[in-house]
Amino acid sequence: MIEGNNNRAFLMLIDLIADYGTGDPAFAEVRQRLLKELPTARVYCLSVPPFSTLATGFWIAQLGLNPGASNRLIYHNCAPRQDDSEARPDNEGEGLTYALLPNDVIVVGVLSGYTLSFIKEEAKQMHIVKVSRGGSQFRSRDVFPQATAAIANGDKNILGEVIKENQIPNPPGERVAWIDGYGNIKTTIPAHTISLEPDSKVVVRVGDVVSDAVYSDGSFKVPEGTLAFAPGSSGWQRKDGKKVRWMELFLRGGNAWERFGRPKINRVISYTLNQRT
């Protein structure tokens, strides 16, 4: 960690991942509070769909485990408050957590659903953060930035009990993980689990919609207008040195998301070899 003379994290890059909504002023409010605590930081915002802890966890891993600036922090907030269905005193919600990745990227945010699922086996450390779980409806603005700044400045006294891997759910398999701006569907199907010959014809189901596709080892190797089922651009290197790459549905010259009826994130995906001749 590089620190300035005023004991604040110097030139830290912060990725703020939250489900506030694209263009929502909540991003500006949280960014403002983070910069109050860490005035030399640079904050970049990424919006995920409401309550989508799967998308949150996917992007924590994609940004955190890939190469980038040496002084990085991911601050995430997707907190459906689904850990307890009873009435909540003082707006209490899921607790704040800290994780340290193999490349020393710091991850701070609410432990909810799948938020830590993609990094749980890669993190060097995972802890509960000793900070109030209540006190505001908008904890990511009013409560958590101060704790995040303390961690960024190297304060380990704020860290509480260790979080064990078995306390965090595994990432769900065969799901829609993300829809990019071109309508490509990123999935949670690891490419190394596919045992098909290139150019094999398959039938893919996303939710209730079915389409023919071609398995490819590279999306642009298929003709225009063909739906490809291929290793996509998302993935990372694990701490054991092995690389994970996620399968993607790509309609060259078109929009795979539209073809499958605009499925939401977390929708189930399945595929079978096309037996038709």
C-alpha positions as CSV (number, residue, x, y, z in Angstrom):
1,M,0.0,0.0,0.0
2,I,1.3,3.4,-1.0
3,E,0.4,6.1,1.5
4,G,0.7,9.9,1.3
5,N,2.1,12.0,4.1
6,N,-1.4,12.6,5.5
7,N,-1.7,8.8,6.1
8,R,-4.4,8.4,3.4
9,A,-4.2,5.9,0.6
10,F,-2.4,7.6,-2.3
11,L,-3.7,7.4,-5.8
12,M,-5.8,4.4,-5.1
13,L,-8.1,3.2,-7.8
14,I,-11.5,2.2,-6.5
15,D,-14.1,0.2,-8.5
16,L,-17.5,0.9,-7.0
17,I,-19.9,-2.0,-7.9
18,A,-23.5,-1.6,-6.8
19,D,-27.1,-2.2,-7.9
20,Y,-28.2,1.5,-7.6
21,G,-29.1,1.7,-11.3
22,T,-27.3,3.2,-14.3
23,G,-27.1,6.9,-13.9
24,D,-28.6,6.8,-10.4
25,P,-27.4,9.7,-8.2
26,A,-26.7,7.2,-5.5
27,F,-23.4,6.5,-7.2
28,A,-22.5,10.2,-7.0
29,E,-23.4,10.2,-3.3
30,V,-21.4,7.2,-2.4
31,R,-18.5,8.4,-4.6
32,Q,-18.6,11.7,-2.8
33,R,-18.3,10.0,0.7
34,L,-15.5,7.7,-0.5
35,L,-13.6,10.7,-1.7
36,K,-14.2,12.6,1.5
37,E,-12.4,9.8,3.3
38,L,-9.8,9.1,0.5
39,P,-9.5,12.4,-1.4
40,T,-6.7,11.3,-3.7
41,A,-8.5,8.2,-4.9
42,R,-10.1,7.7,-8.3
43,V,-13.5,6.1,-8.2
44,Y,-15.1,4.3,-11.2
45,C,-18.7,3.0,-11.1
46,L,-20.2,-0.2,-12.4
47,S,-24.0,-0.7,-12.1
48,V,-25.4,-4.3,-11.8
49,P,-29.1,-5.2,-11.9
50,P,-31.1,-4.8,-8.7
51,F,-30.3,-7.4,-6.1
52,S,-28.1,-9.3,-8.5
53,T,-25.4,-10.7,-6.2
54,L,-24.4,-13.1,-9.0
55,A,-23.4,-10.2,-11.3
56,T,-21.7,-8.4,-8.4
57,G,-19.6,-11.5,-7.6
58,F,-18.8,-12.1,-11.2
59,W,-17.4,-8.6,-11.7
60,I,-15.6,-8.5,-8.4
61,A,-13.6,-11.5,-9.7
62,Q,-13.3,-10.3,-13.3
63,L,-11.9,-6.9,-12.2
64,G,-10.1,-8.0,-9.1
65,L,-8.3,-11.1,-10.3
66,N,-7.1,-9.6,-13.7
67,P,-4.1,-7.3,-14.2
68,G,-4.5,-3.7,-13.3
69,A,-3.0,-0.9,-11.2
70,S,-1.0,-2.0,-8.2
71,N,-3.0,0.0,-5.7
72,R,-6.6,-1.1,-6.2
73,L,-9.7,-1.5,-4.1
74,I,-13.1,-2.9,-5.0
75,Y,-16.0,-1.4,-3.0
76,H,-19.2,-3.3,-3.6
77,N,-22.8,-3.0,-2.4
78,C,-25.6,-5.3,-3.4
79,A,-27.5,-6.0,-0.3
80,P,-31.0,-7.4,-0.8
81,R,-31.3,-7.9,3.0
82,Q,-32.4,-11.5,2.5
83,D,-30.4,-13.0,5.2
84,D,-33.3,-12.5,7.6
85,S,-37.0,-12.2,6.7
86,E,-38.0,-10.7,10.0
87,A,-38.5,-7.0,10.6
88,R,-35.1,-5.2,10.9
89,P,-34.4,-2.8,13.7
90,D,-32.3,0.4,12.8
91,N,-32.2,-0.7,9.1
92,E,-29.8,-3.5,9.9
93,G,-28.6,-5.5,7.0
94,E,-25.9,-8.0,6.0
95,G,-22.5,-7.4,7.4
96,L,-19.5,-5.7,5.8
97,T,-16.5,-7.9,4.8
98,Y,-12.9,-7.6,3.7
99,A,-11.0,-9.9,1.3
100,L,-7.4,-9.7,0.1
101,L,-6.7,-11.2,-3.3
102,P,-3.4,-12.9,-4.4
103,N,-2.4,-9.7,-6.3
104,D,-3.1,-7.6,-3.2
105,V,-6.3,-6.1,-4.5
106,I,-8.6,-5.2,-1.5
107,V,-12.3,-6.1,-1.7
108,V,-14.7,-4.5,0.8
109,G,-18.4,-4.9,0.7
110,V,-21.5,-6.6,2.0
111,L,-21.5,-10.4,2.2
112,S,-24.8,-11.3,0.5
113,G,-25.7,-14.2,-1.8
114,Y,-22.9,-14.8,-4.4
115,T,-20.9,-11.6,-3.8
116,L,-17.8,-13.5,-2.7
117,S,-18.5,-16.8,-4.4
118,F,-16.1,-16.4,-7.3
119,I,-13.2,-15.2,-5.2
120,K,-13.6,-17.4,-2.1
121,E,-11.1,-20.0,-3.2
122,E,-8.6,-17.3,-4.4
123,A,-8.5,-14.9,-1.5
124,K,-5.5,-14.8,0.8
125,Q,-7.7,-13.5,3.6
126,M,-11.4,-13.0,4.3
127,H,-12.7,-11.3,7.4
128,I,-15.8,-9.7,8.9
129,V,-15.3,-6.0,9.3
130,K,-16.1,-4.6,12.8
131,V,-18.6,-1.9,11.8
132,S,-22.3,-1.4,12.6
133,R,-24.7,-3.4,10.5
134,G,-27.4,-0.8,10.9
135,G,-27.7,2.9,11.5
136,S,-28.9,3.9,8.1
137,Q,-31.0,2.8,5.1
138,F,-28.1,3.9,3.0
139,R,-25.2,2.2,4.8
140,S,-22.9,2.2,1.8
141,R,-23.0,6.0,1.9
142,D,-23.4,6.7,5.6
143,V,-21.6,3.9,7.5
144,F,-19.2,1.9,5.3
145,P,-16.9,4.5,3.6
146,Q,-15.2,5.3,6.9
147,A,-14.4,1.6,7.5
148,T,-13.3,1.2,3.9
149,A,-10.9,4.2,4.3
150,A,-9.5,2.7,7.5
151,I,-8.7,-0.6,5.7
152,A,-7.2,1.3,2.8
153,N,-4.9,3.0,5.2
154,G,-3.8,-0.3,6.7
155,D,-5.8,-0.4,9.9
156,K,-6.1,-4.1,10.6
157,N,-7.7,-3.5,14.1
158,I,-11.1,-3.1,12.3
159,L,-11.0,-6.7,11.0
160,G,-13.0,-9.2,12.9
161,E,-13.4,-13.0,12.7
162,V,-12.2,-15.0,9.7
163,I,-14.7,-15.9,7.1
164,K,-14.4,-19.6,6.0
165,E,-14.9,-20.8,2.5
166,N,-17.8,-23.1,3.5
167,Q,-19.7,-20.0,4.8
168,I,-20.0,-18.7,1.3
169,P,-22.1,-20.4,-1.4
170,N,-20.4,-21.8,-4.5
171,P,-21.1,-19.9,-7.7
172,P,-24.2,-21.3,-9.4
173,G,-23.4,-23.4,-12.5
174,E,-25.0,-23.0,-16.0
175,R,-26.5,-19.5,-15.4
176,V,-26.5,-16.2,-17.2
177,A,-23.8,-14.1,-15.5
178,W,-24.0,-10.9,-17.6
179,I,-25.3,-9.3,-20.8
180,D,-22.8,-7.0,-22.4
181,G,-23.5,-4.0,-24.6
182,Y,-23.6,-6.1,-27.8
183,G,-26.1,-8.6,-26.4
184,N,-23.5,-11.3,-25.8
185,I,-24.5,-13.6,-23.0
186,K,-21.7,-14.4,-20.5
187,T,-22.3,-17.6,-18.6
188,T,-21.1,-19.4,-15.5
189,I,-20.1,-22.4,-17.6
190,P,-16.4,-23.0,-17.4
191,A,-14.9,-23.5,-20.9
192,H,-12.7,-26.4,-19.7
193,T,-15.8,-28.4,-18.8
194,I,-17.0,-28.5,-22.5
195,S,-16.0,-31.7,-24.3
196,L,-17.2,-31.0,-27.8
197,E,-15.4,-30.9,-31.2
198,P,-15.1,-27.5,-32.8
199,D,-18.0,-26.8,-35.2
200,S,-20.3,-29.2,-33.3
201,K,-24.0,-28.3,-33.6
202,V,-25.7,-27.9,-30.3
203,V,-29.1,-26.9,-29.0
204,V,-29.0,-24.2,-26.3
205,R,-31.8,-23.4,-23.9
206,V,-31.9,-20.2,-21.9
207,G,-34.9,-20.2,-19.7
208,D,-37.8,-21.3,-21.9
209,V,-36.2,-20.3,-25.2
210,V,-34.3,-22.7,-27.4
211,S,-32.0,-22.0,-30.3
212,D,-29.5,-23.9,-32.5
213,A,-25.9,-22.9,-32.1
214,V,-22.4,-23.9,-33.1
215,Y,-19.7,-24.7,-30.6
216,S,-16.6,-22.8,-31.5
217,D,-13.2,-22.3,-29.9
218,G,-13.3,-18.7,-31.1
219,S,-16.4,-16.6,-31.6
220,F,-15.4,-14.9,-34.8
221,K,-14.7,-18.3,-36.5
222,V,-18.5,-18.6,-37.2
223,P,-20.3,-17.1,-40.2
224,E,-22.4,-14.0,-40.0
225,G,-25.8,-14.7,-38.5
226,T,-24.7,-17.8,-36.6
227,L,-25.1,-18.2,-32.9
228,A,-21.8,-19.3,-31.4
229,F,-21.4,-21.1,-28.1
230,A,-17.7,-20.4,-27.4
231,P,-15.2,-19.4,-24.7
232,G,-15.7,-15.7,-24.1
233,S,-13.6,-12.8,-23.1
234,S,-14.2,-13.2,-19.4
235,G,-12.0,-15.2,-17.0
236,W,-9.0,-15.0,-14.8
237,Q,-6.0,-16.9,-13.5
238,R,-6.4,-18.8,-10.3
239,K,-3.9,-18.8,-7.6
240,D,-2.8,-22.3,-8.6
241,G,-1.8,-20.9,-12.0
242,K,-4.7,-22.4,-13.9
243,K,-6.9,-20.2,-16.0
244,V,-10.6,-20.2,-16.0
245,R,-12.5,-18.9,-18.9
246,W,-16.3,-18.6,-19.1
247,M,-18.5,-19.7,-22.0
248,E,-20.4,-17.1,-23.9
249,L,-23.3,-17.0,-26.4
250,F,-22.5,-14.7,-29.3
251,L,-24.7,-14.0,-32.3
252,R,-22.4,-12.7,-35.0
253,G,-24.1,-9.8,-36.7
254,G,-27.0,-9.9,-34.3
255,N,-27.9,-9.9,-30.6
256,A,-27.9,-13.2,-28.6
257,W,-29.8,-11.6,-25.7
258,E,-32.7,-10.6,-28.1
259,R,-32.7,-14.1,-29.7
260,F,-33.3,-15.7,-26.3
261,G,-36.1,-13.3,-25.3
262,R,-34.0,-10.9,-23.2
263,P,-33.3,-13.3,-20.3
264,K,-32.4,-11.9,-16.9
265,I,-29.1,-12.6,-15.0
266,N,-29.2,-15.9,-13.1
267,R,-31.5,-17.6,-15.7
268,V,-30.6,-21.2,-16.2
269,I,-28.7,-22.3,-19.4
270,S,-28.4,-25.8,-20.7
271,Y,-27.1,-27.3,-23.9
272,T,-27.2,-30.7,-25.7
273,L,-25.6,-32.0,-28.9
274,N,-27.9,-31.5,-31.9
275,Q,-28.8,-35.0,-33.1
276,R,-30.6,-33.9,-36.2
277,T,-29.0,-34.6,-39.5
